[in-house]
Amino acid sequence: MESGRIIDVLDKKSILVTGATGFLAKASNINVVFVEKILRVQPNVKKLYLLVRATDAKSALQRFNTEAVETDLFKVLKEKYNTNLQTFLSEKVILVPGDITCENLGMKDSFMKEQMWRDVEVVVNAAASTKFHERYDVALDINTCGAKFVLDFAKKCINVKLLLHVSTG
Ligand SMILES: NC(=O)c1ccc[n+]([C@@H]2O[C@H](COP(=O)([O-])OP(=O)(O)OC[C@H]3O[C@@H](n4cnc5c(N)ncnc54)[C@H](OP(=O)(O)O)[C@@H]3O)[C@@H](O)[C@H]2O)c1
């Protein structure tokens, strides 16, 4: 598929991304690459819901700021939006505290959950345990049961068009 078409597909779409603080999404390692790229090449994305492990929305936002926005990867966006970057991000990015090993991704905010069930059209699951020596039950919980909970959540999104599951295995 040509990259131009992928960009067009994401136009005005709401996307749920899990694992946004991981390598595939993060700037400190190269990650958050995925999130940064969407914001850079498709600024007309409607909403990016980022499911992040955190105790509450404030801590999730704090993680996003320190692990993504404040890193070098966001340089291009900072140059483009300058003092308007935070406004742009607050319009596009919604930090959702959660955990894929739990039903409904461990989301406690029922208003947000229902908004996402109505709004989300694309789900990208990049959350995983990537440790080769992970305890078996922990790996099973995240990589197998977690993937199933993401699938269950995607099925509840009435406008969902695509579920992308990123996995080595
Ligand atoms: N990196 C590569 O080159 C590469 C290549 C091919 C395939 N993949 C696959 O891509 C996927 C992601 O890889 P990665 O390199 O980005 O891994 P990573 O750097 O280890 O990141 C894993 C991400 O998953 C999140 N996560 C883990 N358990 C979670 C849970 N229970 N609930 C919510 N989020 C959870 C982590 O959040 P925390 O920050 O809270 O820990 C982190 O954001 C994996 O399936 C991997 O096999 C990666």
The ligand as an SDF file (V2000), in Angstrom:
LIG
                    3D

 48 52  0  0  0  0  0  0  0  0999 V2000
   10.7170   -2.9580   18.7070 N   0  0  0  0  0  0  0  0  0  0  0  0
   10.8350   -3.6690   17.6060 C   0  0  0  0  0  0  0  0  0  0  0  0
   11.8020   -3.5510   16.8400 O   0  0  0  0  0  0  0  0  0  0  0  0
    9.7270   -4.6470   17.2370 C   0  0  0  0  0  0  0  0  0  0  0  0
    9.8340   -5.3390   16.0200 C   0  0  0  0  0  0  0  0  0  0  0  0
    8.8240   -6.2290   15.6650 C   0  0  0  0  0  0  0  0  0  0  0  0
    7.7460   -6.4240   16.5030 C   0  0  0  0  0  0  0  0  0  0  0  0
    7.6890   -5.7680   17.6790 N   0  0  0  0  0  0  0  0  0  0  0  0
    6.5380   -6.0360   18.5360 C   0  0  0  0  0  0  0  0  0  0  0  0
    5.8690   -4.8180   18.7620 O   0  0  0  0  0  0  0  0  0  0  0  0
    5.2460   -4.8560   20.0490 C   0  0  0  0  0  0  0  0  0  0  0  0
    5.7460   -3.6800   20.8510 C   0  0  0  0  0  0  0  0  0  0  0  0
    7.1620   -3.7390   20.9220 O   0  0  0  0  0  0  0  0  0  0  0  0
    8.0200   -2.6000   21.6250 P   0  0  0  0  0  0  0  0  0  0  0  0
    9.4250   -2.7780   21.1440 O   0  0  0  0  0  0  0  0  0  0  0  0
    7.3520   -1.2750   21.4550 O   0  0  0  0  0  0  0  0  0  0  0  0
    7.9430   -3.0740   23.1630 O   0  0  0  0  0  0  0  0  0  0  0  0
    8.3450   -2.2750   24.4830 P   0  0  0  0  0  0  0  0  0  0  0  0
    9.3160   -1.1800   24.1780 O   0  0  0  0  0  0  0  0  0  0  0  0
    8.7220   -3.2980   25.4990 O   0  0  0  0  0  0  0  0  0  0  0  0
    6.9910   -1.5710   24.9070 O   0  0  0  0  0  0  0  0  0  0  0  0
    5.9100   -2.3000   25.3690 C   0  0  0  0  0  0  0  0  0  0  0  0
    4.7840   -1.3410   25.5720 C   0  0  0  0  0  0  0  0  0  0  0  0
    3.6660   -2.0820   26.0380 O   0  0  0  0  0  0  0  0  0  0  0  0
    3.1700   -1.4540   27.2130 C   0  0  0  0  0  0  0  0  0  0  0  0
    2.5450   -2.4220   28.0740 N   0  0  0  0  0  0  0  0  0  0  0  0
    3.0880   -3.5480   28.6010 C   0  0  0  0  0  0  0  0  0  0  0  0
    2.1920   -4.1880   29.3580 N   0  0  0  0  0  0  0  0  0  0  0  0
    1.0610   -3.4430   29.3280 C   0  0  0  0  0  0  0  0  0  0  0  0
   -0.2080   -3.5790   29.9320 C   0  0  0  0  0  0  0  0  0  0  0  0
   -0.5000   -4.6070   30.7180 N   0  0  0  0  0  0  0  0  0  0  0  0
   -1.1410   -2.6400   29.6810 N   0  0  0  0  0  0  0  0  0  0  0  0
   -0.8720   -1.5860   28.8820 C   0  0  0  0  0  0  0  0  0  0  0  0
    0.3250   -1.3880   28.2670 N   0  0  0  0  0  0  0  0  0  0  0  0
    1.2820   -2.3220   28.5060 C   0  0  0  0  0  0  0  0  0  0  0  0
    4.4090   -0.8330   27.8570 C   0  0  0  0  0  0  0  0  0  0  0  0
    3.9840    0.1370   28.7870 O   0  0  0  0  0  0  0  0  0  0  0  0
    4.9330    0.6360   29.9880 P   0  0  0  0  0  0  0  0  0  0  0  0
    5.7220    1.7880   29.4010 O   0  0  0  0  0  0  0  0  0  0  0  0
    3.9680    1.0420   31.0420 O   0  0  0  0  0  0  0  0  0  0  0  0
    5.8050   -0.5150   30.3900 O   0  0  0  0  0  0  0  0  0  0  0  0
    5.0710   -0.2460   26.6270 C   0  0  0  0  0  0  0  0  0  0  0  0
    4.4320    0.9410   26.2300 O   0  0  0  0  0  0  0  0  0  0  0  0
    5.6390   -6.1960   20.6660 C   0  0  0  0  0  0  0  0  0  0  0  0
    4.6000   -7.1330   20.4580 O   0  0  0  0  0  0  0  0  0  0  0  0
    6.8850   -6.5850   19.8910 C   0  0  0  0  0  0  0  0  0  0  0  0
    7.0490   -7.9870   19.8930 O   0  0  0  0  0  0  0  0  0  0  0  0
    8.6430   -4.8800   18.0640 C   0  0  0  0  0  0  0  0  0  0  0  0
  1  2  1  0
  2  3  2  0
  2  4  1  0
  4  5  1  0
  4 48  2  0
  5  6  2  0
  6  7  1  0
  7  8  2  0
  8  9  1  0
  8 48  1  0
  9 10  1  0
  9 46  1  0
 10 11  1  0
 11 12  1  0
 11 44  1  0
 12 13  1  0
 13 14  1  0
 14 15  2  0
 14 16  1  0
 14 17  1  0
 17 18  1  0
 18 19  2  0
 18 20  1  0
 18 21  1  0
 21 22  1  0
 22 23  1  0
 23 24  1  0
 23 42  1  0
 24 25  1  0
 25 26  1  0
 25 36  1  0
 26 27  1  0
 26 35  1  0
 27 28  2  0
 28 29  1  0
 29 30  1  0
 29 35  2  0
 30 31  1  0
 30 32  2  0
 32 33  1  0
 33 34  2  0
 34 35  1  0
 36 37  1  0
 36 42  1  0
 37 38  1  0
 38 39  2  0
 38 40  1  0
 38 41  1  0
 42 43  1  0
 44 45  1  0
 44 46  1  0
 46 47  1  0
M  CHG  2   8   1  16  -1
M  END
$$$$
